[in-house]
Amino acid sequence: MDMATLENGSASSYQRTNGTTSNELEILCRGLKAKVDNFLDTPTEDDVLNSVKNQVIVARGVIEEALRRYRIEELSLSYNGGKDCLVLLILILASLPSSISLRTSLSQSSTTAQAESSYPSPPFPHRLQALYIRPPLPFAEVDEFVTATSAVYHLDLTTSNQPMKPALTEYLFERPKIKAVFVGTRRTDPHGASLTFFDETDADWPRFMRIHPVIDWHYREVWGFIRALDIPYCPLYDMGYTSLGGIDDTHPNPALREAGKGSSSKADGQQFRPAYELTEDREERLGRDR
């Protein structure tokens, strides 16, 4: 499925059943919610997909908790077009309709000034805040994918060419309302082993809450979700790349090298199978120099 098909399909599905809507992001979110709900409700004997369903339920619970703790304008997403943050983005968008409806209901039924203050009646947002910290030597394919998906998923994207700490410092200075950032880190990523669903940044970093809804997902589950929901992804993954950084430190995964099959991803003619054919978490970063 290409990006235009995703956007148009989600919109038309919602309009057929609900009539006109308030904004394009709401249309998209309701379409994605229906898609995720249908995935969860469809029985399967596939062990990986059943594991994905369990992970989706947990991740949605974390996202819904974040949306209870923070207002939309207080939240942002760390987004670089990679598979993990793409899964996270879809789940956030699919969670917005129910969470915003809940806040509206609580606001309308509250009877005290304190309750009114805690649960204001919010309009559905038009965009979701996001930050893209580019590597020093980014892939053109990644930049293009980030640009395309930012438009389709209605991201209010800020792009920074600085290292992570100064990029975050500047971003939070320019957007002082932000209190928490969704991050697509998983347990097997560098520095991911000891993280929880909600972690404050360390004392020497800009202060905000890091939210990790997909922290316990396995590599096969990430791809199981993407492929089951037919989510468009960065084309580098079809060339054997399994973890995306910059062109100076990222290569097709040698565990996917296969003569005569796959897509040609290097000038020397080596062939690599697509990323979703890898099965082991421990092999995910074999194509990364750091």
C-alpha positions, 0 to 999 in steps of 0.5 A: 500500500502506498501513502496516498492509498493509506490516507484516502482509504482511511478517510473514505472508510470513516466518511462512509460510516460517520458522515462529515468530520471536523478535520483530516487528522480525526478522519485518519485516526478513526480509520486507523483505530478501526484498522487496529481494532479489526486486527485485534478482533480477527482470530488467527492461529499464527503465533507471531500475530497473536504475540503482536496482539498482546503487545498492541494491547499493552502498548495502547494501554501505555499510550492511553495512560500518557494521554490521561496524564498529559494534554496533546499540546504537552506531548511530542513524538521522536520520529525518524521514519524507522520501523519502531517509531512508525509502529508507535505513531500508528498506535498513537493515532489509533488511540486518539479518538477514544482518549479524546472522547473520554476526556470530553465525557469526563469534562461534560460530566464533572461537577467541581471546578477542580474536575473541570480543570483536570479534564478540559474539553479538548477539540480534536487536534489537527496535527501531532508534534514530532521531532526528527533528529537527522544523523550527520549523513542521512539516507535520502530515502529516509529523509524522503520517507519522513517528509512523506509520512509527516504529511500523510500522518499530519505531523507538526514536524521539527527537523534538527541537524544537531546531536541529540542533547542540543537538539532536544534542548533547543526543541524544548526551549522553543516549545516550552509546553512539551512535558513528555516525548513518545520514543520508539526504543525497544529493549534490545536497542542500545541503552534500552535494557533497563527502561520502563514505560515511563522514565524521566530523563537523566539529570544532565539532560533536558527535563521531560518524561520519556514514554516507551510504549513498544519497549518490550516488542520483539523484532518479529512483532514489529514487522508482524504488525507492519505487514498485517496492517499493510503499513507503508515503510521506508524502502531501505527495509526492502534492500536488506537494511534492518536498523537505520542510521546514517550512510556512514554507519549503516549497511544491509544486514549480512544475515540477509545476504543471499546470492541471486535473490532479493533487491540489489542494494550495493554497487558490487551486486550483492543481494539481500532479502527484505528486513521482515525475513529476519527473525532474531532480535540479536541479529537486528543490528548486524548492519550497524557499525555503532 
